[in-house]
């Protein structure tokens, strides 16, 4: 394999099981700030709501979300905000300045998020057994789940954005790109060496599965090409291999990836990719 799209070195990853940590969705400091509404918070609130880059996204910024941002600013994780770099049904991602580096700030919309779309990734996950149908608790848990999944994937040697901080429905992570512009996806990038890219993606899928996780929505649209590296994003929906639908999700991921690389001229198949991942992984040890 050439040095292009070089793989990360995995750390010593614990065996799967410890990632079923309880997801804490109790009141945070951000909730307490929102209720207290002190003068400094009110000034921050007005400054954010009056800024041009946020005017198109007023529905995202309820007081509790603003309080979460305020807490992240107080703690030094965010020093200045940029504009939106991507927006989906459940979340908007903004560029920001962290501690002398660019960061990405992902804000989940509690009121707008569609719990029905989340259900297939939640039902059967032991971390969500006590959450019931409360939308707010589900979304807050989802954000913490994404943070936990990012940490576990990185420890297994999968190139994902480094998680930096989480506060309520806001996740701060490494920014993949330059000068406020997100790195292109595999779908948008021109691959000079698709064979090497495929081998790297295949190995990252194996490492993810070996760590006890299945992405669940992997395709060319959530793999970035950043500074010569391939980086997997959007791991919020990733499930543990204990999830009743994990096999179905792995099959779908493999089919999506094989389909993309077939269009790039490679003779690969989804079933062969899945077989290779399973034969070369042992998530139960």
Secondary structure, DSSP 8 states (H G I E B T S, - for coil): --STT----------TTTT------S--HHHHHHHH--HHHHHHHHHHHHSGGGGGGGGG--HHHHHHHHHHHHTTS-SEEEEEEEE-SSEEEEEEE-SSSEEEEEEE-TTT--HHHHHHHHTT-GGGTT-TT-HHHHHHHHHHHHHHHHHHHHHTT--B--EEEEETTEEEEE--EETTEE-EETTTS--S-HHHHHHHHHHHHHHHHHTTEE-SS-SGGGEEEETTEEEE---TT-EETTSTTHHHHHHHHHHHHHHHHHHTT----HHHHHHHHHHT--TT-
